[in-house]
């Protein structure tokens, strides 16, 4: 059986539609790599929750931030390796 050119084009466009739908489904269900924890990160998170329950967290208040004057920042940047 020989397929006409019009039938061939319809089949190609149908296949493209199927591929587009599959690709859309894959994208919707794809996991963001940045949301996956390594074993080390998982252990750190578990330890953090344990420390929180035991009241062992160390909090650093915002007032402890270090601020530099503009001249100090310039001299620090000048000494920094490039």
C-alpha positions as CSV (number, residue, x, y, z in Angstrom):
1,X,0.0,0.0,0.0
2,X,1.4,3.4,-1.0
3,X,0.7,6.3,1.2
4,X,-0.3,9.6,-0.5
5,X,1.6,12.7,0.3
6,X,-1.3,14.2,2.2
7,X,-1.7,11.1,4.4
8,X,2.1,11.1,5.0
9,X,2.0,14.7,6.2
10,X,-1.0,14.0,8.4
11,X,0.8,11.1,10.0
12,X,3.9,13.2,10.6
13,X,1.9,16.0,12.2
14,X,0.1,13.5,14.3
15,X,3.4,12.0,15.5
16,X,4.7,15.5,16.2
17,X,1.6,16.2,18.3
18,X,2.2,13.0,20.3
19,X,5.8,13.9,20.9
20,X,4.9,17.4,22.0
21,X,2.3,16.0,24.5
22,X,4.9,13.6,25.9
23,X,7.5,16.3,26.2
24,X,5.0,18.6,28.0
25,X,4.2,15.7,30.4
26,X,7.9,15.1,31.1
27,X,8.6,18.8,31.8
28,X,5.6,19.0,34.2
29,X,6.9,16.0,36.2
30,X,10.6,16.7,36.0
31,X,12.3,17.1,39.4
32,X,14.4,20.3,39.9
33,X,17.9,19.2,40.6
34,X,18.4,22.0,43.1
35,X,15.7,20.4,45.3
36,X,17.6,17.1,45.7
37,X,19.8,16.8,48.8
38,X,23.1,14.9,48.8
39,X,23.7,12.4,51.7
40,X,25.8,15.0,53.4
41,X,23.2,17.7,53.1
42,X,20.5,15.3,54.4
43,X,22.6,14.5,57.5
44,X,23.1,18.2,58.1
45,X,19.4,18.9,57.9
46,X,18.5,16.1,60.2
47,X,21.1,17.3,62.7
48,X,19.7,20.8,62.5
49,X,16.2,19.6,63.2
50,X,17.6,17.5,66.2
51,X,19.5,20.6,67.5
52,X,16.3,22.7,67.1
53,X,14.3,20.2,69.2
54,X,17.0,20.2,71.9
55,X,17.3,24.0,71.9
56,X,20.9,24.0,70.7
57,X,20.5,26.4,67.7
58,X,22.8,29.3,67.6
59,X,21.2,32.5,66.3
60,X,23.2,35.4,64.9
61,X,21.3,38.7,65.3
62,X,21.3,41.1,62.4
63,X,23.0,43.8,64.6
64,X,26.2,41.7,64.6
65,X,26.8,42.4,60.8
66,X,30.0,44.1,60.0
67,X,29.8,47.3,58.0
68,X,32.8,48.9,56.3
69,X,33.3,52.5,55.4
70,X,33.7,53.1,51.6
71,X,37.5,53.8,52.0
72,X,37.9,50.5,53.9
73,X,36.0,48.6,51.3
74,X,38.2,50.1,48.5
75,X,41.4,49.1,50.3
76,X,40.1,45.6,50.9
77,X,39.1,45.1,47.3
78,X,42.4,46.5,46.1
79,X,44.2,43.8,48.1
80,X,41.9,41.0,47.0
81,X,43.4,38.5,44.5
82,X,41.9,38.8,41.0
